[in-house]
């Protein structure tokens, strides 16, 4: 465990910054793929991500003990992995769909508000909330109400698009909770991430076939289930799989070795702002309207407050300092 006064190596900060940039860029890259239906874009992303995760899965499976392998193949673990894949499917389907129906800034603000969702869930199951959690939730949801006023003044911001992004936040809570449980019980990272990603990729692919009439194969590059293998889409999908899908996730987990968990959690809350800047730089996002400027910072502030409050209750002091 990292000692309280030990200075983190410079590359730990570099890893965290790279991971933050990677995860923040996903929405903007998706927005550049204007000719591809939204659920199909999500399916392509997870198909490619599963391929990237496969080598790590094979290595960790071969190196796992007989006990871990037996536990990983148990009915209970398989059910949880499958359920986590369902949550990931619904998260990606709703979030990427929202990118086509609201602004990038609003989509990122609402989809990254899952700490606020955790507060509601915690209250619903009868657990006591701290004052900081309550204050953060009030500020965060007040910011969301203010930001939604943009629907009246902007043709791009829509209530249904923001709602879809928030639904994605609700679904990712289930994915994170199951992942936290299985990882804390000793399941290696890739033995969790790969099967869950495969389940979500399969469900997204079938969803695109059902709701977007995507044909099987890659003949029609913009519409086919495996059209990302065409030269026209291979580069952006490869980036989404390797950048946000692998570098982002792996970089965050690697940085946890040297940097406090709370610091990393709060840093990742900055994703909507950085993502909006990346979108503006790529020409896929306009300058936000007044209501977003007013409500967005409140949503971020509330999310930071809840993140800090939860970390105080769950992170050992030596890791939070």
Long-range contacts (C-beta under 8 A, 24 or more apart in sequence): 1-318, 1-319, 2-257, 2-258, 2-318, 2-319, 3-318, 4-318, 4-321, 8-258, 8-259, 9-258, 12-255, 12-257, 12-258, 12-259, 13-259, 15-251, 15-254, 15-255, 16-251, 16-252, 16-255, 16-259, 16-264, 16-267, 18-247, 18-251, 19-247, 19-248, 19-249, 19-250, 19-251, 19-252, 19-255, 20-248, 20-267, 20-268, 20-270, 20-271, 20-274, 21-274, 21-278, 22-243, 22-244, 22-247, 22-248, 22-251, 23-244, 23-248, 23-249, 23-252, 23-268, 23-271, 24-108, 24-270, 24-271, 24-274, 24-275, 24-278, 25-243, 25-244, 25-275, 25-278, 26-240, 26-243, 26-244, 26-248, 26-275, 27-99, 27-104, 27-107, 27-108, 27-275, 27-279, 28-104, 28-275, 28-278, 28-279, 28-281, 28-282, 28-284, 28-285, 29-236, 29-239, 29-240, 29-244, 29-282, 30-96, 30-99, 30-240, 31-99, 31-104, 31-279, 31-282, 31-284, 31-285, 32-236, 32-282, 32-284, 33-233, 33-236, 35-222, 36-222, 36-223, 36-227, 36-233, 37-208, 37-212, 37-214, 37-223, 38-93, 38-96, 38-97, 38-99, 38-100, 39-93, 39-96, 39-97, 39-204, 39-207, 39-208, 39-211, 39-212, 40-208, 40-212, 40-214, 40-223, 40-225, 40-227, 41-96, 42-92, 42-93, 42-95, 42-96, 42-204, 43-201, 43-204, 43-205, 43-207, 43-208, 43-225, 44-227, 44-228, 44-233, 44-237, 44-240, 45-92, 45-96, 45-237, 45-240, 45-241, 45-245, 46-88, 46-92, 46-197, 46-200, 46-201, 46-204, 46-245, 47-201, 47-205, 47-226, 47-228, 48-228, 48-237, 48-238, 48-240, 48-241, 48-245, 49-197, 49-201, 49-240, 49-241, 49-245, 49-246, 50-194, 50-197, 50-198, 50-201, 51-241, 52-241, 52-242, 52-245, 52-246, 53-190, 53-193, 53-194, 53-197, 53-245, 53-246, 54-194, 56-189, 56-190, 56-193, 56-194, 57-190, 57-191, 57-193, 57-194, 57-195, 59-190, 60-188, 60-189, 60-190, 60-191, 61-191, 64-188, 64-191, 68-186, 68-187, 68-188, 68-191, 71-185, 71-186, 71-187, 72-187, 72-191, 77-182, 77-187, 80-178, 80-181, 80-182, 81-178, 81-182, 81-192, 81-195, 81-196, 81-199, 82-199, 83-174, 83-178, 84-174, 84-175, 84-178, 84-179, 84-182, 84-192, 84-196, 84-199, 85-195, 85-196, 85-197, 85-198, 85-199, 85-200, 85-203, 86-199, 86-200, 86-203, 87-171, 87-172, 87-173, 87-174, 87-175, 87-178, 88-171, 88-172, 88-175, 88-196, 88-197, 88-199, 88-200, 89-199, 89-200, 89-203, 89-204, 89-207, 90-167, 90-168, 90-171, 91-168, 91-171, 91-172, 91-175, 92-168, 92-200, 92-204, 93-204, 93-207, 94-164, 94-165, 94-167, 94-168, 94-171, 95-164, 95-165, 95-168, 97-164, 98-161, 98-162, 98-164, 98-165, 98-168, 100-161, 101-158, 101-160, 101-161, 101-164, 102-156, 102-157, 102-158, 102-160, 102-161, 102-162, 102-164, 102-165, 103-154, 103-156, 103-157, 103-285, 103-286, 103-288, 103-292, 104-275, 104-276, 104-279, 104-284, 104-285, 105-272, 105-275, 105-276, 105-279, 105-285, 105-288, 105-292, 105-296, 106-147, 106-150, 106-157, 106-161, 106-162, 106-165, 106-292, 107-161, 107-162, 107-165, 108-165, 108-271, 108-272, 108-275, 108-276, 109-144, 109-147, 109-165, 109-272, 109-292, 109-296, 109-299, 109-300, 110-144, 110-162, 110-163, 110-165, 110-166, 110-168, 110-169, 111-165, 111-166, 111-168, 111-169, 111-172, 112-169, 112-268, 112-269, 112-271, 112-272, 112-303, 113-140, 113-144, 113-166, 113-169, 113-299, 113-303, 114-169, 114-170, 114-172, 114-173, 114-176, 115-140, 115-269, 115-303, 115-306, 115-307, 115-310, 116-140, 116-141, 116-169, 116-302, 116-303, 116-306, 117-169, 117-170, 117-173, 118-173, 118-306, 118-310, 119-306, 121-173, 130-309, 130-312, 130-313, 132-305, 132-306, 132-308, 132-309, 132-312, 133-305, 133-306, 133-309, 133-310, 135-305, 136-301, 136-302, 136-303, 136-304, 136-305, 136-306, 136-307, 136-308, 136-309, 137-302, 137-306, 138-302, 139-298, 139-301, 139-302, 139-305, 140-298, 140-299, 140-301, 140-302, 140-303, 140-305, 140-306, 141-302, 142-295, 142-298, 142-302, 143-294, 143-295, 143-296, 143-297, 143-298, 143-299, 143-300, 143-301, 143-302, 144-295, 144-299, 145-295, 146-291, 146-294, 146-295, 146-298, 147-291, 147-292, 147-294, 147-295, 147-296, 147-299, 148-291, 148-295, 149-291, 149-295, 150-288, 150-289, 150-290, 150-291, 150-292, 150-295, 153-289, 153-290, 153-291, 154-289, 156-286, 157-289, 157-292, 189-253, 193-249, 260-315, 260-319, 260-320, 260-321, 261-311, 261-315, 261-319, 261-320, 262-307, 262-308, 262-311, 262-315, 262-319, 262-320, 265-307, 265-311, 266-304, 266-307, 266-308, 269-300, 269-303, 269-304, 269-307, 270-300, 272-296, 272-299, 272-300, 273-300
